[in-house]
């Protein structure tokens, strides 16, 4: 049970971190404020570092991880592009990123509760990803 919950939790984190990187990639080219762009770039680097650690743990369990849900990724892409077509402001980008962070935090907390038998290392990784998402959402506030 521990190994099964651990793998499932790590997979969800893997999908979440990939979704976060993809979301940053979708918007960073539209950002006008250099400080904002730098913040997103640093956050993307933090996500990629965590992704490497996650994939290392998944390899230990002989698992390849998980891609984000194609429907969720597609809907996110549509929402992002529709909003940016109407308004390419940093405020719109901050709003989109805040929504994404909040959804990520909600999902990751749900998975932490769902996979309670997971090992502490995978739970700590999940909490690190939650912290990254919360910090990014907080850093978006001045741009809203």
C-alpha positions, 0 to 999 in steps of 0.5 A: 500500500505504501509503495502504491500510494507513493507512486500515485502521489509522485505521478500526480506531482509529476503531472502538476509540475509539468502543467505549471511549466507549460502554463508559464511557457504559455504566458511568459512571452506576453509579459511586459514587466521585466521583474514579473518576467524574471519572477516567472522564469525563476519559478519555472526553474524551481519547477524544473528542478523539482521535476528532476527530483520527482523523476529520480524518485519515480525511476527508483520505483521503475515508473515513468511518471504522468502527463497532465490530463489532456483535457485540463491542459487543452482547456487551460490553453484555450482559456489562456489564449482567449483571455490574452486575445482580449487583453495582453496585460500583465494583470491578465497574466497574473490573474491566469497564473493565480487561478492555475496556482490555486487549482494546483494547490487544491489538487495537490492537497486533495492527493496528499489526503487521498494517498495518506500511505505514501512515504514521507519523502513523496509527501515532502515533495508534494508539500514543496510543490504546494509551497512553490504554487502558493508563493507564485500566487502570492507574488502575483498579487502586485500585478492583479 
